[in-house]
């Protein structure tokens, strides 16, 4: 259960961060309103599940849900300044919840991530933040691409920027995985399940994802936002599958969560 709470907090944090990085001068307020409701759903689900699995995370997750709800109302009322501030507050609270989940003691007092066990929780907390950005920003870019159906006159620069930011997050994530692989070794003992998970993790989240993001960005040069969004749908699957697999590897390395 804690694995699901962890993923929900990371996912919600990433989407909220994407909203903070999106200019309300280019993107209509309706986009912020609708996607804050997505954050509301993720945070509420995390708060409910955390009541038993991770009680300390339930309160910040619920607070993030409340902020997302207030933010959606602000955007509905076209209160741009209040809407932006509430997006920032929601993202900060969700980042804190993500860190709190990661710092929860695991087996042997260790926190593990992507096959590398470390006793100091802070590096793993930073990696969890990056993991949420990879997933959330990729989904954010897809949702933004889909919004062009509602606002066909919206500038394509907004979607290009969203894809670029997702690529930056992927690059930072790749560095952390590479450092962990060199320092600890990704697979120990030749376990078949571990090999399969690591292979899946690399093929989806670390190899396929950047290819799909670049393909989507190149498609915008035509320009064709519908085709770019279709590619982003696949990129979302790659990002989610890759990061979920990384979490499973973390649980295996720590002996369960």
N, C-alpha and C positions, 0 to 999 in steps of 0.2 A: 504493500500500500504506500509506503514511504517513497518508493520509486516513482509512482504515479504523481504524488504530491510534488516531488522534486521536478518532474517534467512539466507539470502544469504551471508551477511558479516560474520556471525558466522561459517557457513558451509565452506566458502572459507578459513577463518582463521584456522579452524581445519585441513583441508587438507594440507595447507601450513606448519603448525606446524609438521604434520606427516612427511613431506618431510625433514624438518630440523632435525628431530630425526632419520632419516634413514641414515645408513652408505653407502656412495658411493663406499666404498671398497668392499662391499658385494653385493649391488644391482646395476645392470647396469645403465648407464646414460640414456638409452632410457626410463626407468621408470620415471625418474625425468622430462624428456622432455615432455612426454605425459601428466603427471598429472599436470604439470605447465599450460598446455593448458586447463585443466579442471578448474583450478583456474582462468585462464584468462577469461573463459566464465562466471563463477559465478561473478567475480568482475566487468566485463563489464555490465552484466545484472543489478547488484546492482547500478552501477554508473548511468545507464540510468534511472532506476526507481527513484533514489534518487533526480534527478534533480528537480522534483516537490514535492515529499513527504518530503524529508530531504535534502535540498540543501547543507548543510554543510558537508554531508557525500559523496557527489558526487565526489569531488576532490580527497580525499584519496582513494576511491574505484577505480577511474580511474588511479591513480598513481600505485596502486597495480596491476591493469591489465597490465600496461606498464612494470612493473618489472617482472611480470610473463612471458610476451612475450619475453623480453630480456633474461630471464633465460632459456626459452626453446631453444632459439638460441644458448646460451652458451653451453648447454648440447648437442645440435645437433653438435656443433663444437668440442665437447669433451674437453671443457674448464672446468675441474672439479672445480677448485678453484673459478673461476668467477661464475659458476653455483651455488655452495654452498652459496656464499655471496649473490647472488641475491635471492635465496630461503629464506635466513634469512631476508633480507630487505623486501621482499614481506610479510612474516609472521608478521613482526613488524608493517608494515603499515596497514595490515588487522586487527591486534589486536587493533590498534588505532581506526580504523573505527568502529569496534564492540563496543568499549567503547563509542565512540562518539554517536552512535545510541542509546545506552542505557541511556546516560546522557541527551538526548533530553527531555525537559520538557513534562510531560504527564498531564493528567487531575489533576487539583488542585496542580500542581507543584510537584507531587509525581512520583516516579518510582516504578513500581510494578513487582514482579516476583514470579511465582509459588504459587499464592494465598496469598502472604505476601506483604503488602504495607509498604514501608520504605521511609522516607523523604530524607535520605542520599543516593545519587546516587552511591557512590563508592562501597558499598557491592553488589549492583545489577550489576554493571559493572563487578566485579569479577566473579559473577555467570554467566553472559553472556559469559565470556571468557571460563569458565568451560563447559558451555552448548555447545559451538562451538567445544571444544576439544572432547567431548563425541561423537558428530555426525561425525565430521571430521576424528577423529582417527579410528573410526569403519569403515567408508567408505575407509579410507586409507589402513587399513588391508585387506579389501576385494579386493581392486585394486591390492595390492601387491600379494595376493594369486592368483589372476587371471594372474599376470605377469609370474608365473611359467610355464604357457603354452608356453610363448615365450622364457623363460630361464629355462628349466627343470633342469639344473645343478646348479642352484643357491642354496646357503645354506639355509636350513629350519630355521636356527636360526633367520634370518631376520624377517620371518613371526611370529615366536614365540614372538619375542621382540615387534612387532607391536601390537599383541593381548594383551600382558602384559601391555603395555602403555595405551591401550584403557580401560583395566580393572582398572588401577589406576585412570584414569580420571573419570570413572563411580563411583568409590568409593568416590572420592572427591565430586562428584555431589550429591551422596546420602546423604552425611553429610550435605550439604547445604539445601537440601530439608527437611531433618529430623529436622534441627534447625528451619527452617521456619514454619514447621507444629506444632512444640511444642510451638514456640513463639507466633504465630498469629492464628493458626487454619487453616487447609487446606480448609475446606468447611464451609461456614457460612449460617445459615438459612435453611439448608436442601434442597436447590434448586436442582431439579432433574437433570438439565443440568450440574451444577457444580459437582454433585456427579458422573455423568457419565464421565465427563472429567477427574476428579481426579482418578477415577478407571482405565480409559484407560491409563492415564499417568503412574500410578504405575505398572500396568500389563505389559506394553510394555517397557518403558524406564528404569524402576527401578527393575523389577523382571525378566522379560524374557531376557533382554539384557545380564546380566552377565551369565545366564545359557547358552545362545547360545555361548558366547565368550569362556567359559570354555569348552563346548562341542567341539568347533572348535580347541582349543588348544590340547585337549586330542586326537583328531583325528590325529593330527600331529605326535603323538607317534607311529602310525602304520608303516611308515608315509604315509599319503594320502592327498596331498595338494588340489586335486580336491574336495574331500568331505568336507574338512575344508573350502574351499572357498564357496561351496554351503551353508554351515551353516552360513557363514559370510554374504551372501546375505540376509538371513532372519534377521540376527542381524542388518544389515543396516536399514531395514524397521522398526525394533523395535526402534532403536535409533532415527531415523528421526521422526517417529510418536510420540514417547515419548516427544521429545524436542519441537516439534511443538505444542503439546497439552499443554505443560508448558507455551509456549508463549501465547496461547489462554487464559489460566487461568490468566496470567499477565494482558492481555488487559481487561478482565472482572473485575479484581480487581481494575484497575486504571480508569475504566469507559470509556475505549476506547482509541485508540491511533491514 
